[in-house]
Amino acid sequence: EKAESFSFFAQHSSSIPLQTLAQEPFLPFAMINIDSGNFFLSPDQLLTFPSSRDGIPLDLQKTIRLYGCELIQEAGILLRLPQVVMATGQVLFHRFFCKRSFKEFDVRSVAASCVWLAMKLEEEMDCGSRQRSRLRDVLNVFQRIGFRREGADPCLPDAVEYTERRVELLNVERQILVELGFVCCVEHPHKFLLSYLTCLEAPPELIQEAWNLANDSLRTVLCVTFPSNVIACGVIYAAARRTGVPLPESPPWWSLFDADLRQIQEEVQSSVAYL
């Protein structure tokens, strides 16, 4: 099934031509919505992604999103980046494809650009020559991943194709910034998670399971659907059910953290149930 999905993707998605990106003007600031709530979608909007309008089934979209997030996670491990950089890259990836279709952009190019942008947002590199070196590292790692996963032939740094990939990565980064209105603030559920679990005096097995689910939740569209505190409550709820650890219900523990039981049961838990 995965092979069939990726073959469909390979046939119907391609990178925007470099000359098109270079000629596309920046949006005027008056047209950019900088409200952070702009990133949260309603259930109806989740069914009308640009990819859906292009005829890509929701199941296939989910598979492609998983693939893109796996690329970001694997690249982060190979680059020895902290988890927060990989988490930020995955959130940017989801936000971008809420606004653009998988038919318009190659998911591999977007994943690489999201890693590069997340590294800068989380200040995981220095200026000058070190920055140029890290960009080369990102390109080399994604070449290695492409060779291992798909048998794609790598190219040498002095090759024309290598330069084209570098330019493409930077142009796609620019396109991501334009689509997001240059607002790249990301709030992860992890910071709420540890605080909530400490308040609940959770045992180590519940803490570990909840942390794992929080990382896995980044591969879903939860980050563009609910605030981070609601996601944190949802993964605690799901982790408690998996580990069999009882949590206080009088008063309900989730009400202390400004979360709704219906949201964490029907939405968050159901999203992480298949992970």
N, C-alpha and C positions, 0 to 999 in steps of 0.2 A: 504493500500500500504506500509506504514512504517513497519507494523508488518511483512509483507511478506519479505521486504528487510532485516530486522534484522534477521529473521529466516535463510535466505540464508547466511547472514554473519556469524551467529553462527555455521552453518554447515561447512563453507569453510574457516574459519580463525581460527588460533590457535597461541599461543605464541611459539616462538622458544624454543626448549628444553634447560633447563638451562645448561646442560652439554655441549651442542653445543656452546652456547655463551661463556662459560668459556674457551673452547679450541680454539676458533677462534682467530687468532693472530691479532694484530694491524697492520694497513697499514703502510708501510714505508713512511716517510715524503715526499720522492721524488714522491710518487704516489698521493699525496693529492693536489688538486687544491684549493688554498686559495683565488682565485679571487672572490670578492663579486658578480661580474656579473655572476658567475657560477650558481646563484640561479634563474636567470630569464630565462624562457623557451619561445621558439617560439610557434606559433599556431600549427605547425606540432607536436612538442614534447608534447603538451597538449593532443593530440589524441593517444599518444603511451606511456602512463604511464605503469609501470610494472603491475598494476592491469588490464589494458586493454589487455595486452599480456596474462594474466591469464584468460581472458574470462569474466571479470566482466564488465557489461555495464556501459557506462558513467553516465547514470541517477542514477544507483545504487551507483556508486562511489560518486556522488554528495550528495546523501542521507547519506552515511556513513561519509563523511567529515563533513556534517552538524551535525550529531550525535556526532562525536568526539569533535567538537568545542563547542557544547552545554555542553558536559561533563566538558570541561576545564573551561567554563564560570561559570557553576553552582558550580564547586568545588572552584573556586576563590572567589565566593560570600560567600560560607560557611566558607572558611578559612579567610575571611575578608582581602583579598589581594587587592592592588591597581590595577586599570584597566590595567596599563602597564604590569604587570606580566601576566595577562590573555591574553593580546594581543601578548606578546612575545611567550607564550606557544602555541597559535594557529598558529603563523607563523612557529615555529619549527615543529609542527604537519604536516602542509602542505608540508614543505620542505622534511621531512622524507619520506612521502608517495609519493613524486615525484620520489624517488629512490628505494623504496621497495613496495611490493604489499600488499593489504589488506588480501590476502590469507596467507601471511607469518606471520603476526603479529596481535594480538588481539588489536583492536582499543582502547579498554578500558585501557589496559596496557600501550599503547603508550601515551594516553591522560594523565594518571597519571604521567608517567615519564617526559612528557613535562612540566607539572605543576611544578614538583620538580626541573627540570633543569632551568626553567624560574625564579623560586624563587631565585636560586643561582646567575643567571646572573644579576638579578635586585637587588641583595643584600637585599633580604627580610627576612634574618634570621641571627642569630649570630652563633658563633662557639661553639664547645663543646657539652654539654648536650642539649642546646637549639636546635642545629641542629638535634640531634637524636629525640627530641620531635617533631619537625616540620615534620620530615619524618613519624613519627607515625600519626601525624595529617592528612597528605595527604592520608595515607593508610585508616584511619578510615573514612574520608570524602568520598572516592571512594567506600568504603564498604556501607556506608549509601545510596549513590546515586544508587548503584547496587541493594540494597534492595528495594528502593522506585520505581525504574524504571522497574526492571526485577524480583523482588521477590527473588533475590539471598540471600542465607543464610549468615549472617555475622559470623565471627569467632573471638574467643577471642585472645588477644595479646600473650598468652602463648601457643597457639595451633601451631601445626606443619604447618598447611596450612597458618597461618598468617606469619610465618617466610619465607615460600616459596614465598608468595606474595611480601614480602619485598625484597628478593633476586632478584625476577623477575623484580621489579621496577628498581633496581639499574643496573641490567644487560641490560635491555632495554635502560636505560639512556646511558649506555656505547655504545650500538649499534647505538643510535642516533648520538652521538658524532663522531663515526667512519664514518658513512654515510655522515655526514656534513663536514668531514675533520677537525673537531675540530674548525670550524669557525662558531661561533654562534652570530655574530654581527647582530642586527636587527634594522632597521630604520623604524619607524612607520609614517604613513601619518599625524597623529594628530599634530605633531609639525609644519608641514608645513601649516596645515589647519588653525590654529588660526592666523598665520602670514598673510596668504593670505586673510582671511576674514577681518582682521583689515585693510589691504591695500585697500580692496574694500568697506570699511565702511558698512559692511553688517548689516542688522537689526537682532535683537535677534532671531526671528523665523527662519531665514535662518541659523544662527549659530547653533541653536539647532538641526535642521533637518540634517545639514551637519555632525555634530558630531555623531548623531545617525547612519547615513549611513556609516561613517568611522568605527564605531564599528561593524556594520553588515557586512561590506566588508571583515572582517577578517574570515568570514565563507566561503568565496569563494577563488579561486586560484589566485586572483588579486595580492596577496603579492608575488607570485612566477612568475608573468608575467610582471609587470610594476614597475618602481621605485616609491618611496613613493610620490614624488612631482606630478607625473602624476595621481596617485590614488587620491590625495588630490584635484586636479583640477576636476577630474571626479565626485567626490562626491559633490563638490560645484555646478557643472553643473546640476547634477541630483536633488540636493536639491532646486536649484533655479527654476527648472521646476515644482517641486512638490508644492512649496510655492507661485509660481507666482511672485517672486521678480526679477525685471529686472536687468541685469548686463551690464556694458559698452561693446560695441562691436566695437567702433571706437576710438582707436585701440582695437583689441580683447583682452579681459582681460587675456585669457589663455596664450597668447604669452608672456606676462610679466613674466610668471612663467615657461617658457621653456617647454610648453606642446603642443601637437598636437591635433587639433580639431577632427580629425578622430579617434584618440585613445580614447579621453574622451567621444566621442559620441557613437561609434560603439562597443567599448570594455568595458570600465569601466561602463558607464551608463547602458548598456545592462546587465551587470553582477549583478548590484545592483537593477535592475528594479523589480525583482521577490521577493526581500527580504521584 
